[in-house]
Amino acid sequence: MIRFDSVSKRYADGTIAVDDLSFEVAEGELVTLVGPSGCGKTTTMKMVNRLIEPSSGRIFMDGQDISAVDPVALRRRIGYVIQQVGLFPHRTVLDNTATVPHLLGTGRAKARARAAELLDLVGLDPAVYGDRYPEQLSGGQRQRVGVARALAADPPVLLMDEPFGAVDPVVREHLQNEFLKLQSQVRKTVLFVTHDIEEAVRLGDRIAVYGQGRIEQLDAPATVLGAPANDYVADFVGADRGLKRLSVTPIEEGDLEQPPVVHLGDPLPRELGARWAVVLDGEDNLHGWISAEQARRSGSVGEHARRMEAWLPVGASLKQAFATMLQHDAGWIAVIDKEETCRFLGVLTPAGLHEALRRSIDADAQDIARADVALESIAAAPKPVSTDKG
């Protein structure tokens, strides 16, 4: 969808902002551009909508050389979201969002109807927020309106220049989560500028790590964290890149252990053969857990089962798994197939989490599937330990 072909930007004073840049962004892909201030990432983005003209090289969008396209017409085909949002203070939220469709000739009623749909899509009820003015919104709400406005004309390309940088960390994380959900629905081709490697890792399908005017590495987040291309990238992503990689490594079924299992309607087994067992319903959906001590009492499993607090769906990140263990003071978490059915798959222990991370790193290094990795030495994993908090 977007292709840079030997693009450079040199200023009259000799400053080279971008130096011989060549890379491609596939349709529907979100690429984060990350690096220190002044490295050329925002210049790269602004050359896509011709707010800055390249000194040499060519940029193509959907196969067309953008230098041959009228800049105004080009910008109306590209959504643009900036940190300061740039909403018109004298216009309502609904009218702000309908700006671009109206400029493209869409009737006012139709443009406002489209705006209402998009406000709802970004989590702002148009009946509640549509008639408000920007000054009546929080910073996070203004950013949502900015995203809705950028999507209003249904552009194929979305440019985002540190859009969540001006809000507090809690709101920022919430906006990132909401944007990921939104992107999964609309699948726009996105260039996303940030100076925050955590944000880049969390959002990007691929990460472009900038040095001075050049891309030092363009890879999937897990690859950048697990196999930095050079010392510069390794220093930039940080010595704790192994911890960062937890956030982009999913739980897979091969990571799980199979503990003893009992069902709700069963009589108490007296002996579990372990310190605890997972309790399932009649359809093998996760229900709770029971300790060996409870199993020796009288009655049925259902009478003594405890609620399962520490659980996640398969595909959740290892970071989420680690955080869930800490939150519930649990020595393991239950893993289900998906939240709608809760079919039990197994449990993930700290030892299993560690091995999953090691396999992920080795899989990238060897360019093989994670399941095919044979670790040189795997310490025998202890059996999960029961806790009162499940």
N, C-alpha and C positions, 0 to 999 in steps of 0.2 A: 504493500500500500504506500509506504514512504521509502524512498531510496536516496541516499546521499552518495554522490559520485565525485570523489576527490575535491571536496568543498573546503575552502579556506576563507577566513575573514581577516584582513589586515587593515589597520587604520593608518591614517596619514602620518602619525607620529612614530610609526614603526611597530606598534603593538600588534602582536599576532594573537587574536582571540581564539580562532579555530584554525587548525593546521592540517590540511589534507585529510579530511574526514570522509570515510567511506563505510557505510553500514546500511542495513535494511531493517524495516519494521514490517512484519507480516500483518495482513488484515486481521483485525480482532485481537491483536497482541498489545499488551501493556508493557512498555519498556520504561524503566526508571533511569534517569540520568542523574548520577550522584557524584559529588566531588566537592572540594573546598571552594570558597568564594573566589570568583575571578578565573575559574578554570575553563570557562567557555560553554557550560551546559545551557544557560539561558540564551546565550547568543545562538547556539544550535537550534533551540526551539523557535526563536523569533525569526530565524531565516526560513522556517517552514511556512509561516504566514506572511512573509515578506515585510515584517516590521523592520528587519535588517536585511540588506541585500548582500549576498556573498561576493567576495572579491574575485573568486575563481571557482570553477567546478559547477556542477548542476545538481538540482534537487528535483526529484520526480514524485508526484502524488498520483496514484492509480495509473501509472504509466505515462503521465503527461508532465512535461517540463514546466514547472510552475513559473519560470521567467517569461513564458509566453502567455500567461493568464493575467487578466486585469486584477491588480491587487485587491480592490474592493470586492469584486466577485469571488476571488479566492477566499478571502476572510469570511465571507458569508457561508462558505462550505466547511468552515473549520470552527469547532467550538473552542473557546479560550477562557480558561479560569485562572485568575491570579490571586495572590495572597490578600490583596486589599479589596477583592471582590469587584469593586467599581460599580455598584448599583446606583441608579439615579435616585437621589434623595427625595425628589419631588413626585416620584411615581410610586404607585402601590406595588406590592410584591407581585401581584398577578400581571400588572402592566409591564413591570420590569422583565418578567419571564417571557412575555409575549413580544418583546422588542424585535428580535430578529425575524420571526415569521411575519410580523407586520411590515418590516422593511422589505421583505421579499415579495410583498404583494398579497399576502394572505389577509382575508377580511378580518375585521376586528373581532367579531363573534367567534370565528373559527380559531383565530390566534389565541384568544383568551381560553377557549375550550382546551386547546392543546397545552397551554400553560397550566391549566388546572390539573390535567392528567400528569404532567411532569412534577408539579409540586407534591402531588400524592405519591408519586414514585420515589421521591427523595425524602418522604416521611413528614411532609408538612401538609396538613389538611387545608385545602384551599378555602373551605368554608370558615376556617378559623384565622388563617394567615393571609388569605388573598387580598383583603382590603387594608392590611397594615402597611406602614411605611418602614423603610429600612431601619430608621432610628428606633423603632419599636421592637426590633429583633435582637436576639443575642448574637454573639460572634459566630457561633456554630450554625445558627439558623441562617444568617446571611451567607455563609459559605454554601449551605444547601441550595439557597436560591441561586447563587452563582453557578452551581453545577446544573441546576434545572434550566437556567437561561442558556447555558452553553449547549444543552441538548435540544433546545426547543425547535430548531430547524432540522433535526435529525441528521447532523453532519456525520460523515464517515470517519472524520479525524477529530480527536480531542487533544488539545494542548493544555497542560496544567502546570503552572509555575509556582511551586511551593504553596499550593492552595490551602493547606492546613497548618501553615507555619505560624499563624498569628493567634492561635487559640491555645488554651491551657492543655496540658498533657492528657487529662481525662477526656475532654471533649475531642481532642485530636484522635485518640484511639477509637472513640465512638464513630467519628466521621470516617476513619479508615475502614472500619467494619462495614459501615453502611455503603461506602463507595465500592467495596469488593462485592457486596451483594448486588448493587446496581450494575456493575460491570458484567457480572455473570448473566444478567438479563439482557443488556443492550449490546454487549460485545463490540464496543468501539475500538478503533485503533488509537492508542493513547501514548503520547510522550509525556512523562511525568518528571518534572525537575524537583529535586530535593537535595539538601545537604546532609540529611540524616540517613545513615546506612541502615538503621533499624526499620525506618519507613520504606526504604528502597527494597529491602529484603521481604518485607511483609506484603507489599503491593505488586511488585514486578513479576511478570512472566520471565523477563530477563533484566539484568542490571548492566548498564554501561558505566563503568568506573572511569572517571576522567582524571587525567593528570593535567598538565598545562596545555590546554588546547587540543589534546589528543585523548582517545579512548584507550586506556591501558588494558582493559578486559571487558568483553561483552559476552556474558554467559548467564545461565540459569542461576538463581540465588544460591542454591545448594553448591554449585560448582565454584562460584566466586568465594564462598565461605570455606569450602573443603579443599579447594585446589587453587589458591591465588596464583595469577599468572607470573607475578614478580614480587620483589620485596616492597615496591611502592603499594601495590594492592593489598598485600598482607598487612602492612602498617596501617593502611587506611581502614580496613575492615576491623582491625583491632586484634589484640591477643586473645580476646574472649570469643573469637569467631566460632569456636566449637559450641558455645552456649547459644550464639545467634542461630546456628544451624538447626538447633532444636525446633525453631519456629517454622522451618521449611521442610522438615522431615516428617512424613505422615506415619501414623501407626498402621502396620500391615498385619494380616492374619498370621504370617509366619513369625511375628515377634511374640506371639502369645503363648502362655502356658495353659494347660488344661487341669484345673483343680477338681477335687471331688464335687459332684453335683447331686442334689436331692430335689424333689418336687413338692409343691405345696400340700398335696393330698396324701403324701407318704406318711406312714408312722415314723416316729423318731427312730433312727437306725442304731442308737446306743453307741456304736463305734463308727467314726467317719474315716479312720485311717489317716487323718490329718488334723490340724488344729482348727480348721474351719472348712465349710463347704458353701458353695453358691446355691441359692434357692431359685428354682425356676417354676413358672406356672405350667399348665398342661400343654402349652404350645411352645415350650422351651424359650419363652420370653423371660428376661431378667426380672426377678421380683425382689430379692434381698440376699441375706447370708445368715448362717447359723454357726455358732461355735461348737467345738467338741464337748464342752461342758453342758451346753444347752441340749445337745443331742442325747445326753444320758438321762434326761428327764422323761416324764411320761407325757403322752399326748401325741399330736401330729406335728409335722414340720411347720404347717401354717400357723399353729398356735404360738410358736417360739421364734419364727423368722424375724430378723431385724431388717429395717429399711436400708437399702443400698444407696449411700450418698456419693461414693466415689466411682463414677462411671463416665465413659465417653463413647461416641460412635467411632467405628473404624474409619481411618482417614483423617481423624483429628491429629493435630501436630504433637510431637513429643514434648514441646514446650507446654502445651495445654495439659498433657498427661502429668508432667512434673509438677505444674502448678496445682493440679487437682489433688495429687498426693499430699502436697504441703498444706493445702487448704483444709483437708479433712484428716490430717495427721494419719494417713493411711499407708500401709506397707505395700499396697497394690491397688490397682483400679480394674474394674470390670469393663469389658469392651463389647459393644453390641453392634449389630450390622447397620442399623440406622435408627434414628430416634423415633420414627413412627411406629415400628413394630417391636423394638427392644429385644430382638432375637439374640441370645447370648452366644458370643464367639470364643471367649477365653478371658484370661486376665494378663495384665502387663505389670511386671514387677520392676523395681529399680534396676536389677541386673538385666532384665529383658530390654529396658529402655536404653541402657548403656550399650548393649550389643546391637540394638537397632541403629543407634547413631554410628557405631563403628562400621557396621555393614554398609550404611548409606555412604559414608566417606570412601570406603574401599570400592564400592560399586562404581562411583564416579571416576575414581582413579584408574580402575581397570576397564571401564566402559562395558560393564555387564549388569545384569539385573541384580537387585539386592538379594533375592533368594538364592542366587548362585554364588554368593560370596562365602568362602570358607575362612573363618577367622583362625589365625595361627594358634591362638591360645584363648580358650574360653573357660573362665573359672566356673566351677560347678555352681549353678544358681541355687541359693537356699530356697526352701519352700516358703511361700508367702506366709507372713506372720499375721495372726489375727489381731485386730485392734477393736476397741469398743465403738469406734466411730465408723467402722466398715471401710 
